[in-house]
Every structure is written in C-alpha cells, then in structure tokens.
Amino acid sequence: MKSFDLIVIGSGSGLEVSSAAADRGLSVAVIEPGPFGGTCLNRGCIPSKMLIHSADVIETVRNAGRFGIKTEVTAVDWKAIVERVTSMVDSDALAVEQGNREAPNITVFKGSGRFVGHKALEVGGERITARTILIAAGGRPTVPDIDGLKDVQFITSDQALRVPEQPKSMVLIVGGYIAAEMAHFFGALGTEVAIVEIGPRMLLQEDDDVSSRFTDIYRRKFRLLLNASVKRVGRDGKQLALDVESDGRRQTLSAEMLLVATGRRPNTDLLDVAKTGVTVDERGFVKADEYLETEVPGIWALGDIVGRNQLKHNANLEAVHVANNILDPEHRVAVDYHAIPHAVFASPQVVSVGVTERQARQQNLPYVSASYAYIDTGYGAAIDDRDGFVKVLANRETKEILGCHILGTDASILIQEVANAMRMRLTVDAITQSIYVHPALPEVVQRAFWSLDL
C-alpha cells in the first residue's frame, strides 16, 4: 500500500489544498474519476453561464425594437454555441489535469476512489493511505422515483450543457435555480419549454416578493404548472408523455426532451465513507466541525459534499481555511459563512445575500424592509426594465444590513457592493452615505436603502 502525506479526493476546490501542501514539500495524491476542475468547470457554473450568455444576446436582439432598432434573428447555430463552450471547458480541464501530473510532489490517480478501511482507499485496483485526507468529491444530480422514468431517456444538469442538437420541446422538473437557468437558455433559443413545479411558486428559497415576481415573469414566458407533480412518464411515439397533476387537475405534457432538475446529492455513498469512520447527516452530507475536520482526526471535508452552501465561491472559501488548518494546525481558523451571496443567472437574474423577510420573521429579528423599482431610476428607465427591483432588510435598532434581494438586469453585479458591506459588518450608512455615479444602475441599490424607515 502506497503512503502519502495527504490524499485529496476530488479535483475541484480541493486542488487549492493539494497545491498548497505540495508547495510545502508534502507528498500528495489526487484522486479524480472524471475531467479535472470539478463540477463548476465541467458541468456547472462555467459552461452554463457561457451558454446562457448566448440566450442573453438573443433576448437583447429580439427586444431591440423597444429602443427603436429593427432587428431580426435569422438562425441559431446550435452546434457552434455548444462547441464554443465544450472546447474551452475541455481544454481547461485537460490543462488542469496536465498541470497536476507535472507538478512536483503530486501523484494523480485517475479513477473512482473508495474507502476500504481506516484512512485507506482503493482506486484503480491500487490501495493508498495517508495520515491526512481531504474529502472534496462533490455531488451528483438526484433522480426522483417517478413511475416509468427509468424506462425512458432523460437528462439531468450533467448532460444539459452538452446536448448535441436543439430539442424542439422540453419539460423541466422542477422550478429551482437549475430549471430557471435552463428554461432561459433553451427557451430563448427557440425550444418550447414547460416547467413542472411542485410548489406554489418558482425559486421558493428566495424572498417571497422575489419568488412571486419571478414566477409571474416565467408564467408569461413559458408553460408553467404550479403545485404539480409528475405521476408517470412514458412514450407517445417519438415524444415523451408526462402524466401531470397540477392543482388537482390531471393533464398530459408531451415533449421531445425531459430535463430532471430536482437537486443534487453528495457522493458520500459512492466513497463509502463509513469504512473510514466518517459520519454523515440524514441527507448524506459529511459531518464536519467549524474548522471542516470530521469526527475522524486528520480527515477533512469541503465543498458540496459538506453541503453548507452548494456554491463554488463557498467551496473556495472553505478551501482556503482547510489549507490553513491542515498546514498550520496551531493557528486554526473557523470558517465564517456570514454574507455569502448567491445568484440565479436566469432572465431576469435573481440574487440574494443575508436573510429573507420570511427568515427575519421566523428569527424574530427587529427588522425593517424596503423595496425600490429599477424603472424609477434614471438608468432603469433607460434600459426599460419594468420588472426589476431591489429589496433590502436592516436591523431597526443597530442599522446592521440583514439582507438584500435583487431581481433584474445585472443583478449579479449589483449585489456585490451589499455583500461586501455585510461581510465587513458595516451598517446601512456604508450604502446611504456613499456617492454613486448618476445615473448608473447601482443607484437603485442606494435608493432601496434610503427607503428604509430608520
């Protein structure tokens, strides 16, 4: 059995740790069954946002008439759109792998690893061990137990970004962030889209005002079934046929393609982490302390497999801390998860940081809230965004910023100033007393904070 100083399982954010350890002269093994770079580079945020930009462009062209410009979309080159993305992603993944293979002190094991004993793994028929192990193996899409689903062809988010030919029609289950983004991508490019949402609104984890507005917008764009569930999936000739119950009424949806976007599950079962003594919670996520060490001394975890925030920037934050806590154990630092923003790159974009108004009520926080519409600002009127708005929450006693939620144009950019202020524990004064460029779009954020009754 080969022995190393450190084993890193997964080649996403875990590589930040393996690189730091190798630079210190430690012997490191990196285990990865697929392309290097993790979910974000290969199946998640990078390729999806590249594809979605094509949808953003075509929406801009189609809406040009609102600004006195006559345009026409004559064709969509689907293969070129997909090839632009896959060629870059595959090239980057190969470069990351090659860099690790050539790096001093790093040994790459290309294959699926599985624990076979205490701090012992088997990969590619070979057994390896280390005194320190980092579990950063991410997750995979969940597949619901729907009658007939296993008997038909469907795709998950793993395949959605590499569809070789554009489907004429598609049904998406359910209305979370993946469905919101993919509906925008496929729908804007011409696919007829239907969304089956189990709840009363899309994006239910967002602030209620944001979720409601987003649902209304998507109802205008797509066929949207709420309070719905798929009872059975089958085939009707060349089409898929879904038996759906929505608000107590049964109907059949037909489509060329089915995208199942019902969330993601951790890969702890594939790793058989129990063999090394690592425990998981009721959902299968690794249990780790505030420093991200598991109950087994010397075994650490980060990223989606821990599940505290299934976001790439969260995993990167955790990687910095794990690298420090492994390599400098006398100066461990707990991860501070305060003010981690997230974004949905749909149309419109949706972003959030901090608590929603629903959460503020549940936590009995002494809060005030206010909203401000894009259209009521100079630049909002210039771009004619009539749906966009900013909603903010603050502690009425301390003026601490509690949350910010934005729906609209460039929301993923606008949220950053609030996230930075919250991360530094600044009050609303950091926003209200700043000088904003007029009439730039960020003014809508400041005006929302000005509207707070403090």
C-alpha positions, 0 to 999 in steps of 0.5 A: 500500500502506497503512503502519502502525506495527504490524499485529496479526493476530488479535483475541484476546490480541493486542488487549492489544498493539494497545491498548497501542501505540495508547495510545502514539500508534502507528498500528495495524491489526487484522486479524480474519476472524471475531467479535472476542475470539478463540477463548476468547470465541467458541468456547472457554473462555467459552461452554463453561464457561457451558454446562457450568455448566448440566450442573453444576446438573443433576448437583447436582439429580439427586444431591440425594437423597444429602443427603436432598432429593427432587428431580426434573428435569422438562425441559431447555430446550435452546434457552434454555441455548444462547441464554443463552450465544450472546447474551452471547458475541455481544454481547461480541464485537460490543462488542469489535469496536465498541470497536476501530473507535472507538478512536483510532489503530486501523484494523480490517480485517475479513477473512482476512489473508495474507502476500504478501511481506516484512512485507506482507499482503493482506486484503480485496483491500487490501495493508498493511505495517508495520515491526512485526507481531504474529502472534496468529491462533490455531488451528483444530480438526484433522480426522483422515483417517478413511475416509468422514468427509468424506462425512458431517456432523460437528462439531468444538469450533467448532460444539459450543457452538452446536448448535441442538437436543439430539442424542439420541446422540453419539460423541466422538473422542477422550478429551482435555480437549475430549471430557471437557468435552463428554461432561459437558455433553451427557451430563448433559443427557440425550444418550447419549454414547460416547467413542472413545479411542485410548489406554489411558486418558482425559486421558493428559497428566495424572498417571497416578493422575489419568488412571486415576481419571478414566477409571474415573469416565467408564467408569461414566458413559458408553460408553467404548472404550479403545485404539480407533480409528475405521476408517470412518464412514458412514450407517445411515439417519438415524444415523451408523455408526462402524466401531470397533476397540477392543482388537482387537475390531471393533464398530459405534457408531451415533449421531445426532451425531459430535463430532471432538475430536482437537486443534487446529492453528495457522493458520500455513498459512492466513497463509502465513507463509513469504512473510514469512520466518517459520519454523515447527516440524514441527507448524506452530507459529511459531518464536519466541525467549524474548522471542516475536520470530521469526527475522524482526526486528520480527515477533512471535508469541503465543498458540496459534499459538506453541503453548507452552501452548494456554491463554488465561491463557498467551496473556495472559501472553505478551501482556503481555511482547510489549507490553513488548518491542515498546514498550520494546525496551531493557528486554526481558523473557523470558517465564517459563512456570514454574507455569502451571496448567491445568484440565479443567472436566469432572465431576469437574474435573481440574487440574494445575500443575508436573510429573507423577510420570511427568515427575519420573521421566523428569527424574530429579528427587529427588522425593517424592509424596503423595496425600490423599482429599477424603472424609477431610476434614471438608468432603469428607465433607460434600459426599460426594465419594468420588472426589476427591483431591489429589496433590502432588510436592516436591523431597526435598532443597530442599522446592521444590513440583514439582507438584500434581494435583487431581481433584474438586469445585472443583478449579479453585479449589483449585489456585490457592493451589499455583500461586501458591506455585510461581510465587513459588518458595516451598517446601512450608512456604508450604502446611504452615505456613499456617492454613486455615479448618476445615473448608473444602475447601482443607484437603485441599490442606494435608493432601496436603502434610503427607503428604509424607515430608520 
